Amino acid sequence: MAMNWDDLEQWMEGQKMPKGFDVLREPDWVEQFVRKLMTKALPDVANVMPGPSGSPDAKAFETHHFVIVKYTLPPGTERDQLQVLVKADKVKIKGLPEGKTEVIKLPKPVFPKQCRALVRGGVLQVKLKKRPGGELYHIADVRWE
């Protein structure tokens, strides 16, 4: 049964679930839950399991104020071809050998314009500033007539 996360997400949207089960509609939460279960059950396999991006070469972790992505560049990556594109929830690496592209999901939302990228020893390191935690509210002006 080859089903990708998009199919699962679409199926979950159509399901009528009891109150409190809304978290199961979020594929990222389900993926993290399954990953934690697998890590606890098979600790030897945990080091070999690919990260959220699907690639064992990519690692995304967070500090107090930043999300840091480390990606081991494959041999033959050309300096002039490499591009790093950043969105609030993911990093896309283009210009890899054989026309490949890597997409790495981020554990927390970030400010895309506040990032730094560096290649050191064949490893691409991208440092991204995290958005403030929690749901932020905007206070709307209320006009009375």
N, CA, C and O atoms as CSV, one atom per row, in Angstrom:
chain,resi,resn,atom,element,x,y,z
A,1,MET,N,N,0.847,-1.169,0.000
A,1,MET,CA,C,0.000,0.000,0.000
A,1,MET,C,C,0.897,1.237,0.000
A,1,MET,O,O,1.337,1.688,1.058
A,2,ALA,N,N,1.161,1.771,-1.156
A,2,ALA,CA,C,2.006,2.952,-1.288
A,2,ALA,C,C,1.130,4.196,-1.247
A,2,ALA,O,O,0.478,4.547,-2.230
A,3,MET,N,N,1.127,4.859,-0.090
A,3,MET,CA,C,0.314,6.051,0.079
A,3,MET,C,C,1.231,7.174,0.573
A,3,MET,O,O,1.993,6.979,1.520
A,4,ASN,N,N,1.161,8.333,-0.056
A,4,ASN,CA,C,2.000,9.421,0.425
A,4,ASN,C,C,1.218,10.300,1.393
A,4,ASN,O,O,0.014,10.119,1.577
A,5,TRP,N,N,1.914,11.255,2.011
A,5,TRP,CA,C,1.296,12.079,3.050
A,5,TRP,C,C,0.177,12.948,2.498
A,5,TRP,O,O,-0.785,13.232,3.212
A,6,ASP,N,N,0.279,13.379,1.240
A,6,ASP,CA,C,-0.781,14.205,0.659
A,6,ASP,C,C,-2.086,13.423,0.555
A,6,ASP,O,O,-3.160,13.953,0.839
A,7,ASP,N,N,-1.986,12.154,0.143
A,7,ASP,CA,C,-3.179,11.308,0.072
A,7,ASP,C,C,-3.775,11.101,1.461
A,7,ASP,O,O,-4.993,11.154,1.633
A,8,LEU,N,N,-2.911,10.864,2.455
A,8,LEU,CA,C,-3.374,10.669,3.824
A,8,LEU,C,C,-4.060,11.926,4.347
A,8,LEU,O,O,-5.110,11.849,4.983
A,9,GLU,N,N,-3.463,13.074,4.076
A,9,GLU,CA,C,-4.035,14.341,4.534
A,9,GLU,C,C,-5.413,14.567,3.902
A,9,GLU,O,O,-6.354,14.983,4.579
A,10,GLN,N,N,-5.519,14.294,2.618
A,10,GLN,CA,C,-6.789,14.464,1.916
A,10,GLN,C,C,-7.850,13.512,2.486
A,10,GLN,O,O,-9.005,13.904,2.654
A,11,TRP,N,N,-7.468,12.279,2.780
A,11,TRP,CA,C,-8.398,11.313,3.339
A,11,TRP,C,C,-8.865,11.742,4.726
A,11,TRP,O,O,-10.046,11.636,5.058
A,12,MET,N,N,-7.905,12.237,5.543
A,12,MET,CA,C,-8.236,12.649,6.911
A,12,MET,C,C,-9.198,13.830,6.930
A,12,MET,O,O,-10.022,13.932,7.838
A,13,GLU,N,N,-9.109,14.731,5.941
A,13,GLU,CA,C,-9.998,15.884,5.892
A,13,GLU,C,C,-11.450,15.450,5.754
A,13,GLU,O,O,-12.349,16.105,6.281
A,14,GLY,N,N,-11.681,14.354,5.051
A,14,GLY,CA,C,-13.047,13.880,4.828
A,14,GLY,C,C,-13.625,13.066,5.972
A,14,GLY,O,O,-14.818,12.762,5.965
A,15,GLN,N,N,-12.805,12.704,6.961
A,15,GLN,CA,C,-13.267,11.870,8.065
A,15,GLN,C,C,-13.977,12.705,9.125
A,15,GLN,O,O,-13.564,13.823,9.433
A,16,LYS,N,N,-15.041,12.150,9.672
A,16,LYS,CA,C,-15.766,12.795,10.775
A,16,LYS,C,C,-15.225,12.216,12.077
A,16,LYS,O,O,-15.546,11.087,12.446
A,17,MET,N,N,-14.403,12.998,12.768
A,17,MET,CA,C,-13.781,12.515,13.997
A,17,MET,C,C,-14.399,13.206,15.201
A,17,MET,O,O,-14.841,14.351,15.110
A,18,PRO,N,N,-14.427,12.503,16.336
A,18,PRO,CA,C,-14.948,13.124,17.550
A,18,PRO,C,C,-14.087,14.309,17.977
A,18,PRO,O,O,-12.928,14.431,17.583
A,19,LYS,N,N,-14.673,15.165,18.780
A,19,LYS,CA,C,-13.962,16.344,19.268
A,19,LYS,C,C,-12.692,15.914,20.015
A,19,LYS,O,O,-12.716,14.957,20.789
A,20,GLY,N,N,-11.605,16.614,19.780
A,20,GLY,CA,C,-10.343,16.282,20.433
A,20,GLY,C,C,-9.416,15.460,19.558
A,20,GLY,O,O,-8.235,15.324,19.878
A,21,PHE,N,N,-9.919,14.909,18.463
A,21,PHE,CA,C,-9.096,14.102,17.566
A,21,PHE,C,C,-8.633,14.908,16.352
A,21,PHE,O,O,-8.128,14.337,15.385
A,22,ASP,N,N,-8.801,16.220,16.400
A,22,ASP,CA,C,-8.393,17.068,15.283
A,22,ASP,C,C,-6.903,16.996,15.009
A,22,ASP,O,O,-6.467,17.204,13.876
A,23,VAL,N,N,-6.113,16.701,16.045
A,23,VAL,CA,C,-4.660,16.626,15.878
A,23,VAL,C,C,-4.285,15.532,14.882
A,23,VAL,O,O,-3.241,15.624,14.236
A,24,LEU,N,N,-5.117,14.499,14.745
A,24,LEU,CA,C,-4.826,13.414,13.809
A,24,LEU,C,C,-4.959,13.854,12.361
A,24,LEU,O,O,-4.519,13.144,11.457
A,25,ARG,N,N,-5.557,15.014,12.128
A,25,ARG,CA,C,-5.682,15.538,10.759
A,25,ARG,C,C,-4.389,16.201,10.292
A,25,ARG,O,O,-4.261,16.541,9.116
A,26,GLU,N,N,-3.435,16.388,11.196
A,26,GLU,CA,C,-2.176,17.042,10.856
A,26,GLU,C,C,-1.116,15.982,10.544
A,26,GLU,O,O,-0.627,15.312,11.453
A,27,PRO,N,N,-0.758,15.826,9.265
A,27,PRO,CA,C,0.197,14.782,8.897
A,27,PRO,C,C,1.559,14.947,9.565
A,27,PRO,O,O,2.229,13.951,9.841
A,28,ASP,N,N,1.980,16.177,9.831
A,28,ASP,CA,C,3.277,16.370,10.486
A,28,ASP,C,C,3.264,15.785,11.890
A,28,ASP,O,O,4.242,15.173,12.320
A,29,TRP,N,N,2.161,15.971,12.604
A,29,TRP,CA,C,2.057,15.423,13.959
A,29,TRP,C,C,2.078,13.902,13.905
A,29,TRP,O,O,2.754,13.256,14.705
A,30,VAL,N,N,1.331,13.330,12.954
A,30,VAL,CA,C,1.280,11.868,12.812
A,30,VAL,C,C,2.671,11.334,12.483
A,30,VAL,O,O,3.098,10.327,13.046
A,31,GLU,N,N,3.381,12.007,11.571
A,31,GLU,CA,C,4.726,11.569,11.188
A,31,GLU,C,C,5.674,11.599,12.387
A,31,GLU,O,O,6.442,10.660,12.594
A,32,GLN,N,N,5.622,12.669,13.172
A,32,GLN,CA,C,6.487,12.768,14.347
A,32,GLN,C,C,6.130,11.699,15.375
A,32,GLN,O,O,7.020,11.117,15.996
A,33,PHE,N,N,4.844,11.436,15.560
A,33,PHE,CA,C,4.389,10.425,16.506
A,33,PHE,C,C,4.923,9.045,16.114
A,33,PHE,O,O,5.458,8.316,16.950
A,34,VAL,N,N,4.771,8.697,14.840
A,34,VAL,CA,C,5.241,7.394,14.349
A,34,VAL,C,C,6.761,7.310,14.467
A,34,VAL,O,O,7.294,6.266,14.842
A,35,ARG,N,N,7.462,8.396,14.153
A,35,ARG,CA,C,8.922,8.421,14.253
A,35,ARG,C,C,9.373,8.159,15.689
A,35,ARG,O,O,10.316,7.402,15.918
A,36,LYS,N,N,8.693,8.792,16.665
A,36,LYS,CA,C,9.044,8.587,18.072
A,36,LYS,C,C,8.798,7.140,18.488
A,36,LYS,O,O,9.608,6.549,19.202
A,37,LEU,N,N,7.676,6.567,18.039
A,37,LEU,CA,C,7.378,5.164,18.355
A,37,LEU,C,C,8.461,4.241,17.789
A,37,LEU,O,O,8.927,3.328,18.471
A,38,MET,N,N,8.854,4.487,16.544
A,38,MET,CA,C,9.864,3.648,15.908
A,38,MET,C,C,11.215,3.801,16.608
A,38,MET,O,O,11.944,2.823,16.771
A,39,THR,N,N,11.546,5.014,17.019
A,39,THR,CA,C,12.817,5.258,17.694
A,39,THR,C,C,12.873,4.513,19.022
A,39,THR,O,O,13.904,3.942,19.376
A,40,LYS,N,N,11.757,4.520,19.760
A,40,LYS,CA,C,11.723,3.814,21.043
A,40,LYS,C,C,11.755,2.300,20.853
A,40,LYS,O,O,12.417,1.587,21.608
A,41,ALA,N,N,11.037,1.813,19.841
A,41,ALA,CA,C,10.949,0.375,19.627
A,41,ALA,C,C,12.233,-0.200,19.028
A,41,ALA,O,O,12.654,-1.298,19.391
A,42,LEU,N,N,12.848,0.540,18.117
A,42,LEU,CA,C,14.042,0.051,17.418
A,42,LEU,C,C,15.146,1.098,17.473
A,42,LEU,O,O,15.386,1.776,16.474
A,43,PRO,N,N,15.827,1.253,18.611
A,43,PRO,CA,C,16.841,2.294,18.729
A,43,PRO,C,C,18.002,2.152,17.746
A,43,PRO,O,O,18.600,3.155,17.355
A,44,ASP,N,N,18.330,0.926,17.341
A,44,ASP,CA,C,19.427,0.722,16.397
A,44,ASP,C,C,19.090,1.274,15.015
A,44,ASP,O,O,19.970,1.738,14.290
A,45,VAL,N,N,17.822,1.219,14.662
A,45,VAL,CA,C,17.380,1.675,13.344
A,45,VAL,C,C,17.206,3.190,13.332
A,45,VAL,O,O,17.230,3.800,12.263
A,46,ALA,N,N,17.034,3.803,14.485
A,46,ALA,CA,C,16.755,5.241,14.563
A,46,ALA,C,C,17.846,6.075,13.904
A,46,ALA,O,O,17.551,7.107,13.301
A,47,ASN,N,N,19.097,5.647,14.010
A,47,ASN,CA,C,20.190,6.413,13.418
A,47,ASN,C,C,20.204,6.326,11.901
A,47,ASN,O,O,20.783,7.189,11.241
A,48,VAL,N,N,19.579,5.306,11.339
A,48,VAL,CA,C,19.569,5.111,9.900
A,48,VAL,C,C,18.324,5.701,9.262
A,48,VAL,O,O,18.302,5.956,8.058
A,49,MET,N,N,17.271,5.922,10.073
A,49,MET,CA,C,16.008,6.435,9.541
A,49,MET,C,C,16.213,7.822,8.957
A,49,MET,O,O,16.896,8.653,9.554
A,50,PRO,N,N,15.611,8.085,7.765
A,50,PRO,CA,C,15.735,9.417,7.197
A,50,PRO,C,C,14.978,10.432,8.035
A,50,PRO,O,O,14.020,10.091,8.728
A,51,GLY,N,N,15.416,11.680,7.967
A,51,GLY,CA,C,14.754,12.744,8.702
A,51,GLY,C,C,13.450,13.138,8.046
A,51,GLY,O,O,13.025,12.482,7.095
A,52,PRO,N,N,12.790,14.204,8.528
A,52,PRO,CA,C,11.519,14.636,7.974
A,52,PRO,C,C,11.601,14.979,6.498
A,52,PRO,O,O,10.584,14.947,5.806
A,53,SER,N,N,12.765,15.302,6.005
A,53,SER,CA,C,12.893,15.648,4.598
A,53,SER,C,C,12.882,14.398,3.722
A,53,SER,O,O,12.695,14.500,2.509
A,54,GLY,N,N,13.076,13.239,4.307
A,54,GLY,CA,C,13.160,12.015,3.542
A,54,GLY,C,C,14.598,11.637,3.227
A,54,GLY,O,O,14.848,10.569,2.669
A,55,SER,N,N,15.534,12.489,3.572
A,55,SER,CA,C,16.941,12.241,3.279
A,55,SER,C,C,17.724,12.066,4.568
A,55,SER,O,O,17.583,12.873,5.487
A,56,PRO,N,N,18.548,11.024,4.654
A,56,PRO,CA,C,19.372,10.869,5.855
A,56,PRO,C,C,20.490,11.909,5.929
A,56,PRO,O,O,21.142,12.041,6.965
A,57,ASP,N,N,20.719,12.651,4.834
A,57,ASP,CA,C,21.769,13.668,4.805
A,57,ASP,C,C,21.321,14.995,5.411
A,57,ASP,O,O,22.144,15.881,5.635
A,58,ALA,N,N,20.015,15.139,5.680
A,58,ALA,CA,C,19.476,16.406,6.174
A,58,ALA,C,C,19.077,16.291,7.637
A,58,ALA,O,O,18.454,15.318,8.061
A,59,LYS,N,N,19.459,17.322,8.401
A,59,LYS,CA,C,19.078,17.381,9.810
A,59,LYS,C,C,18.614,18.792,10.110
A,59,LYS,O,O,19.301,19.759,9.782
A,60,ALA,N,N,17.454,18.913,10.731
A,60,ALA,CA,C,16.952,20.219,11.156
A,60,ALA,C,C,16.706,20.136,12.656
A,60,ALA,O,O,15.985,19.256,13.127
A,61,PHE,N,N,17.305,21.052,13.399
A,61,PHE,CA,C,17.092,21.074,14.843
A,61,PHE,C,C,16.959,22.518,15.282
A,61,PHE,O,O,17.269,23.441,14.528
A,62,GLU,N,N,16.495,22.706,16.512
A,62,GLU,CA,C,16.253,24.063,16.974
A,62,GLU,C,C,16.981,24.364,18.273
A,62,GLU,O,O,17.201,23.492,19.113
A,63,THR,N,N,17.345,25.634,18.403
A,63,THR,CA,C,17.872,26.156,19.643
A,63,THR,C,C,16.792,27.078,20.196
A,63,THR,O,O,15.657,27.059,19.722
A,64,HIS,N,N,17.135,27.872,21.181
A,64,HIS,CA,C,16.126,28.740,21.781
A,64,HIS,C,C,15.588,29.773,20.787
A,64,HIS,O,O,14.386,30.036,20.758
A,65,HIS,N,N,16.470,30.357,19.975
A,65,HIS,CA,C,16.055,31.418,19.062
A,65,HIS,C,C,16.173,31.066,17.578
A,65,HIS,O,O,15.691,31.814,16.728
A,66,PHE,N,N,16.807,29.936,17.260
A,66,PHE,CA,C,17.075,29.629,15.861
A,66,PHE,C,C,16.690,28.198,15.499
A,66,PHE,O,O,16.611,27.319,16.358
A,67,VAL,N,N,16.452,27.986,14.199
A,67,VAL,CA,C,16.350,26.648,13.622
A,67,VAL,C,C,17.588,26.509,12.744
A,67,VAL,O,O,17.895,27.395,11.946
A,68,ILE,N,N,18.287,25.406,12.893
A,68,ILE,CA,C,19.509,25.176,12.135
A,68,ILE,C,C,19.327,23.929,11.278
A,68,ILE,O,O,18.926,22.871,11.764
A,69,VAL,N,N,19.629,24.079,9.999
A,69,VAL,CA,C,19.537,22.972,9.052
A,69,VAL,C,C,20.951,22.632,8.616
A,69,VAL,O,O,21.727,23.510,8.237
A,70,LYS,N,N,21.280,21.335,8.674
A,70,LYS,CA,C,22.573,20.866,8.177
A,70,LYS,C,C,22.294,19.815,7.106
A,70,LYS,O,O,21.532,18.872,7.319
A,71,TYR,N,N,22.924,19.999,5.962
A,71,TYR,CA,C,22.729,19.091,4.837
A,71,TYR,C,C,24.090,18.754,4.238
A,71,TYR,O,O,24.826,19.645,3.814
A,72,THR,N,N,24.419,17.475,4.206
A,72,THR,CA,C,25.673,17.025,3.608
A,72,THR,C,C,25.532,17.059,2.092
A,72,THR,O,O,24.739,16.318,1.512
A,73,LEU,N,N,26.305,17.919,1.469
A,73,LEU,CA,C,26.227,18.065,0.011
A,73,LEU,C,C,26.836,16.847,-0.673
A,73,LEU,O,O,27.891,16.363,-0.264
A,74,PRO,N,N,26.167,16.351,-1.717
A,74,PRO,CA,C,26.730,15.203,-2.441
A,74,PRO,C,C,27.966,15.633,-3.237
A,74,PRO,O,O,28.096,16.799,-3.608
A,75,PRO,N,N,28.871,14.682,-3.495
A,75,PRO,CA,C,30.058,15.003,-4.304
A,75,PRO,C,C,29.629,15.507,-5.679
A,75,PRO,O,O,28.673,15.005,-6.269
A,76,GLY,N,N,30.345,16.497,-6.172
A,76,GLY,CA,C,30.029,17.044,-7.490
A,76,GLY,C,C,29.116,18.256,-7.441
A,76,GLY,O,O,28.731,18.774,-8.489
A,77,THR,N,N,28.762,18.721,-6.250
A,77,THR,CA,C,27.925,19.922,-6.136
A,77,THR,C,C,28.764,21.121,-6.541
A,77,THR,O,O,29.858,21.330,-6.017
A,78,GLU,N,N,28.248,21.904,-7.474
A,78,GLU,CA,C,28.984,23.063,-7.971
A,78,GLU,C,C,28.578,24.323,-7.219
A,78,GLU,O,O,27.399,24.564,-6.960
A,79,ARG,N,N,29.561,25.100,-6.884
A,79,ARG,CA,C,29.367,26.331,-6.111
A,79,ARG,C,C,28.390,27.293,-6.805
A,79,ARG,O,O,27.529,27.886,-6.155
A,80,ASP,N,N,28.530,27.441,-8.129
A,80,ASP,CA,C,27.707,28.398,-8.873
A,80,ASP,C,C,26.265,27.931,-9.053
A,80,ASP,O,O,25.383,28.753,-9.299
A,81,GLN,N,N,26.014,26.650,-8.938
A,81,GLN,CA,C,24.675,26.108,-9.166
A,81,GLN,C,C,23.831,26.026,-7.900
A,81,GLN,O,O,22.603,25.999,-7.982
A,82,LEU,N,N,24.460,25.987,-6.747
A,82,LEU,CA,C,23.756,25.773,-5.480
A,82,LEU,C,C,22.880,26.976,-5.123
A,82,LEU,O,O,23.341,28.117,-5.120
A,83,GLN,N,N,21.608,26.697,-4.821
A,83,GLN,CA,C,20.661,27.721,-4.384
A,83,GLN,C,C,19.934,27.224,-3.152
A,83,GLN,O,O,19.575,26.049,-3.066
A,84,VAL,N,N,19.715,28.123,-2.194
A,84,VAL,CA,C,18.947,27.805,-0.996
A,84,VAL,C,C,17.743,28.726,-0.972
A,84,VAL,O,O,17.889,29.946,-0.908
A,85,LEU,N,N,16.542,28.137,-1.023
A,85,LEU,CA,C,15.299,28.898,-0.993
A,85,LEU,C,C,14.611,28.617,0.331
A,85,LEU,O,O,14.499,27.461,0.740
A,86,VAL,N,N,14.150,29.664,1.005
A,86,VAL,CA,C,13.590,29.514,2.342
A,86,VAL,C,C,12.154,30.004,2.375
A,86,VAL,O,O,11.847,31.102,1.912
A,87,LYS,N,N,11.270,29.165,2.936
A,87,LYS,CA,C,9.892,29.544,3.248
A,87,LYS,C,C,9.746,29.456,4.762
A,87,LYS,O,O,10.660,28.997,5.447
A,88,ALA,N,N,8.625,29.885,5.280
A,88,ALA,CA,C,8.404,29.882,6.727
A,88,ALA,C,C,8.466,28.477,7.315
A,88,ALA,O,O,8.810,28.320,8.487
A,89,ASP,N,N,8.139,27.443,6.522
A,89,ASP,CA,C,8.062,26.089,7.057
A,89,ASP,C,C,9.017,25.091,6.419
A,89,ASP,O,O,9.059,23.931,6.830
A,90,LYS,N,N,9.793,25.525,5.407
A,90,LYS,CA,C,10.698,24.580,4.751
A,90,LYS,C,C,11.859,25.286,4.066
A,90,LYS,O,O,11.816,26.486,3.796
A,91,VAL,N,N,12.896,24.504,3.796
A,91,VAL,CA,C,14.067,24.969,3.050
A,91,VAL,C,C,14.199,24.077,1.830
A,91,VAL,O,O,14.140,22.852,1.933
A,92,LYS,N,N,14.379,24.699,0.678
A,92,LYS,CA,C,14.565,23.948,-0.566
A,92,LYS,C,C,15.989,24.203,-1.055
A,92,LYS,O,O,16.436,25.346,-1.153
A,93,ILE,N,N,16.693,23.102,-1.360
A,93,ILE,CA,C,18.064,23.190,-1.860
A,93,ILE,C,C,18.046,22.757,-3.319
A,93,ILE,O,O,17.696,21.621,-3.637
A,94,LYS,N,N,18.430,23.682,-4.207
A,94,LYS,CA,C,18.445,23.415,-5.648
A,94,LYS,C,C,19.883,23.439,-6.149
A,94,LYS,O,O,20.788,23.931,-5.474
A,95,GLY,N,N,20.071,22.897,-7.345
A,95,GLY,CA,C,21.388,22.921,-7.972
A,95,GLY,C,C,22.275,21.778,-7.543
A,95,GLY,O,O,23.498,21.865,-7.652
A,96,LEU,N,N,21.675,20.704,-7.057
A,96,LEU,CA,C,22.445,19.530,-6.666
A,96,LEU,C,C,22.781,18.719,-7.916
A,96,LEU,O,O,22.133,18.896,-8.947
A,97,PRO,N,N,23.777,17.833,-7.850
A,97,PRO,CA,C,24.127,17.023,-9.023
A,97,PRO,C,C,22.918,16.245,-9.551
A,97,PRO,O,O,22.009,15.888,-8.801
A,98,GLU,N,N,22.936,15.998,-10.849
A,98,GLU,CA,C,21.880,15.263,-11.545
A,98,GLU,C,C,20.545,15.989,-11.480
A,98,GLU,O,O,19.497,15.358,-11.618
A,99,GLY,N,N,20.560,17.302,-11.272
A,99,GLY,CA,C,19.334,18.098,-11.261
A,99,GLY,C,C,18.431,17.838,-10.077
A,99,GLY,O,O,17.248,18.179,-10.119
A,100,LYS,N,N,18.958,17.245,-9.027
A,100,LYS,CA,C,18.138,16.917,-7.864
A,100,LYS,C,C,17.856,18.162,-7.030
A,100,LYS,O,O,18.617,19.130,-7.042
A,101,THR,N,N,16.734,18.106,-6.304
A,101,THR,CA,C,16.321,19.152,-5.379
A,101,THR,C,C,15.960,18.490,-4.064
A,101,THR,O,O,15.349,17.421,-4.054
A,102,GLU,N,N,16.326,19.108,-2.965
A,102,GLU,CA,C,16.026,18.573,-1.628
A,102,GLU,C,C,15.125,19.561,-0.900
A,102,GLU,O,O,15.400,20.761,-0.886
A,103,VAL,N,N,14.049,19.061,-0.293
A,103,VAL,CA,C,13.156,19.898,0.506
A,103,VAL,C,C,13.212,19.393,1.942
A,103,VAL,O,O,13.004,18.209,2.206
A,104,ILE,N,N,13.497,20.312,2.868
A,104,ILE,CA,C,13.633,19.957,4.280
A,104,ILE,C,C,12.571,20.699,5.069
A,104,ILE,O,O,12.537,21.930,5.078
A,105,LYS,N,N,11.705,19.946,5.729
A,105,LYS,CA,C,10.680,20.549,6.587
A,105,LYS,C,C,11.338,21.066,7.861
A,105,LYS,O,O,12.255,20.448,8.402
A,106,LEU,N,N,10.852,22.204,8.322
A,106,LEU,CA,C,11.404,22.798,9.536
A,106,LEU,C,C,10.523,22.472,10.735
A,106,LEU,O,O,9.302,22.389,10.603
A,107,PRO,N,N,11.134,22.286,11.910
A,107,PRO,CA,C,10.344,21.927,13.091
A,107,PRO,C,C,9.483,23.075,13.623
A,107,PRO,O,O,8.478,22.823,14.287
A,108,LYS,N,N,9.848,24.311,13.353
A,108,LYS,CA,C,9.106,25.495,13.801
A,108,LYS,C,C,9.102,26.524,12.686
A,108,LYS,O,O,10.007,26.525,11.852
A,109,PRO,N,N,8.093,27.411,12.648
A,109,PRO,CA,C,8.086,28.476,11.644
A,109,PRO,C,C,9.251,29.451,11.863
A,109,PRO,O,O,9.656,29.711,12.996
A,110,VAL,N,N,9.778,29.981,10.757
A,110,VAL,CA,C,10.909,30.894,10.814
A,110,VAL,C,C,10.602,32.156,10.005
A,110,VAL,O,O,9.626,32.211,9.257
A,111,PHE,N,N,11.463,33.171,10.175
A,111,PHE,CA,C,11.420,34.359,9.330
A,111,PHE,C,C,12.312,34.071,8.128
A,111,PHE,O,O,13.532,34.018,8.282
A,112,PRO,N,N,11.744,33.881,6.926
A,112,PRO,CA,C,12.558,33.485,5.771
A,112,PRO,C,C,13.680,34.459,5.415
A,112,PRO,O,O,14.740,34.033,4.956
A,113,LYS,N,N,13.466,35.746,5.619
A,113,LYS,CA,C,14.483,36.727,5.231
A,113,LYS,C,C,15.630,36.826,6.231
A,113,LYS,O,O,16.669,37.409,5.921
A,114,GLN,N,N,15.456,36.270,7.411
A,114,GLN,CA,C,16.496,36.342,8.430
A,114,GLN,C,C,17.211,35.001,8.516
A,114,GLN,O,O,16.981,34.206,9.427
A,115,CYS,N,N,18.090,34.774,7.534
A,115,CYS,CA,C,18.820,33.505,7.503
A,115,CYS,C,C,20.235,33.736,6.994
A,115,CYS,O,O,20.535,34.722,6.322
A,116,ARG,N,N,21.082,32.790,7.342
A,116,ARG,CA,C,22.465,32.786,6.862
A,116,ARG,C,C,22.802,31.377,6.425
A,116,ARG,O,O,22.473,30.406,7.106
A,117,ALA,N,N,23.462,31.274,5.281
A,117,ALA,CA,C,23.851,29.962,4.763
A,117,ALA,C,C,25.365,29.933,4.573
A,117,ALA,O,O,25.979,30.912,4.149
A,118,LEU,N,N,25.945,28.783,4.899
A,118,LEU,CA,C,27.396,28.618,4.853
A,118,LEU,C,C,27.699,27.174,4.484
A,118,LEU,O,O,27.045,26.250,4.969
A,119,VAL,N,N,28.696,26.983,3.622
A,119,VAL,CA,C,29.179,25.629,3.326
A,119,VAL,C,C,30.549,25.493,3.983
A,119,VAL,O,O,31.479,26.246,3.694
A,120,ARG,N,N,30.641,24.507,4.876
A,120,ARG,CA,C,31.892,24.256,5.593
A,120,ARG,C,C,32.155,22.753,5.563
A,120,ARG,O,O,31.361,21.967,6.081
A,121,GLY,N,N,33.250,22.367,4.967
A,121,GLY,CA,C,33.623,20.953,4.935
A,121,GLY,C,C,32.613,20.074,4.209
A,121,GLY,O,O,32.392,18.928,4.599
A,122,GLY,N,N,31.997,20.608,3.148
A,122,GLY,CA,C,31.029,19.822,2.387
A,122,GLY,C,C,29.652,19.740,3.015
A,122,GLY,O,O,28.796,18.993,2.541
A,123,VAL,N,N,29.428,20.505,4.085
A,123,VAL,CA,C,28.116,20.504,4.760
A,123,VAL,C,C,27.519,21.900,4.656
A,123,VAL,O,O,28.133,22.885,5.066
A,124,LEU,N,N,26.315,21.968,4.100
A,124,LEU,CA,C,25.583,23.223,4.029
A,124,LEU,C,C,24.905,23.453,5.372
A,124,LEU,O,O,24.175,22.592,5.863
A,125,GLN,N,N,25.151,24.620,5.963
A,125,GLN,CA,C,24.547,24.974,7.243
A,125,GLN,C,C,23.699,26.224,7.033
A,125,GLN,O,O,24.200,27.248,6.568
A,126,VAL,N,N,22.420,26.138,7.375
A,126,VAL,CA,C,21.509,27.267,7.233
A,126,VAL,C,C,20.974,27.598,8.618
A,126,VAL,O,O,20.380,26.751,9.285
A,127,LYS,N,N,21.191,28.842,9.044
A,127,LYS,CA,C,20.737,29.297,10.355
A,127,LYS,C,C,19.567,30.256,10.138
A,127,LYS,O,O,19.703,31.271,9.455
A,128,LEU,N,N,18.403,29.920,10.733
A,128,LEU,CA,C,17.170,30.668,10.515
A,128,LEU,C,C,16.611,31.154,11.845
A,128,LEU,O,O,16.601,30.409,12.825
A,129,LYS,N,N,16.146,32.397,11.885
A,129,LYS,CA,C,15.567,32.945,13.108
A,129,LYS,C,C,14.132,32.457,13.253
A,129,LYS,O,O,13.323,32.583,12.334
A,130,LYS,N,N,13.824,31.890,14.440
A,130,LYS,CA,C,12.488,31.365,14.705
A,130,LYS,C,C,11.483,32.499,14.876
A,130,LYS,O,O,11.811,33.580,15.363
A,131,ARG,N,N,10.253,32.220,14.463
A,131,ARG,CA,C,9.162,33.137,14.765
A,131,ARG,C,C,8.793,32.949,16.226
A,131,ARG,O,O,9.001,31.871,16.782
A,132,PRO,N,N,8.245,33.988,16.859
A,132,PRO,CA,C,7.850,33.837,18.262
A,132,PRO,C,C,6.860,32.692,18.420
A,132,PRO,O,O,6.005,32.469,17.562
A,133,GLY,N,N,6.987,31.970,19.530
A,133,GLY,CA,C,6.132,30.814,19.771
A,133,GLY,C,C,4.697,31.191,20.074
A,133,GLY,O,O,4.388,32.325,20.440
A,134,GLY,N,N,3.845,30.219,19.912
A,134,GLY,CA,C,2.430,30.409,20.236
A,134,GLY,C,C,1.685,31.173,19.162
A,134,GLY,O,O,2.265,31.694,18.209
A,135,GLU,N,N,0.413,31.216,19.347
A,135,GLU,CA,C,-0.452,31.949,18.430
A,135,GLU,C,C,-0.368,33.430,18.767
A,135,GLU,O,O,-0.669,33.836,19.889
A,136,LEU,N,N,0.038,34.230,17.799
A,136,LEU,CA,C,0.104,35.664,18.015
A,136,LEU,C,C,-1.222,36.285,17.567
A,136,LEU,O,O,-1.767,35.939,16.518
A,137,TYR,N,N,-1.709,37.179,18.362
A,137,TYR,CA,C,-2.936,37.873,18.030
A,137,TYR,C,C,-2.611,39.292,17.610
A,137,TYR,O,O,-1.699,39.925,18.141
A,138,HIS,N,N,-3.363,39.766,16.664
A,138,HIS,CA,C,-3.280,41.168,16.273
A,138,HIS,C,C,-4.472,41.856,16.903
A,138,HIS,O,O,-5.601,41.388,16.761
A,139,ILE,N,N,-4.244,42.946,17.591
A,139,ILE,CA,C,-5.345,43.678,18.227
A,139,ILE,C,C,-5.958,44.584,17.182
A,139,ILE,O,O,-5.325,45.520,16.694
A,140,ALA,N,N,-7.185,44.294,16.853
A,140,ALA,CA,C,-7.884,45.054,15.829
A,140,ALA,C,C,-8.558,46.267,16.454
A,140,ALA,O,O,-9.100,46.193,17.557
A,141,ASP,N,N,-8.517,47.369,15.744
A,141,ASP,CA,C,-9.240,48.563,16.183
A,141,ASP,C,C,-10.717,48.326,15.941
A,141,ASP,O,O,-11.120,47.895,14.860
A,142,VAL,N,N,-11.515,48.608,16.946
A,142,VAL,CA,C,-12.965,48.438,16.837
A,142,VAL,C,C,-13.589,49.816,16.686
A,142,VAL,O,O,-13.392,50.705,17.515
A,143,ARG,N,N,-14.324,49.964,15.638
A,143,ARG,CA,C,-14.985,51.240,15.390
A,143,ARG,C,C,-16.436,51.144,15.797
A,143,ARG,O,O,-17.123,50.205,15.397
A,144,TRP,N,N,-16.917,52.080,16.574
A,144,TRP,CA,C,-18.306,52.106,17.018
A,144,TRP,C,C,-19.052,53.174,16.237
A,144,TRP,O,O,-18.551,54.280,16.036
A,145,GLU,N,N,-20.236,52.834,15.808
A,145,GLU,CA,C,-21.053,53.807,15.088
A,145,GLU,C,C,-22.343,54.044,15.808
A,145,GLU,O,O,-23.167,54.836,15.353
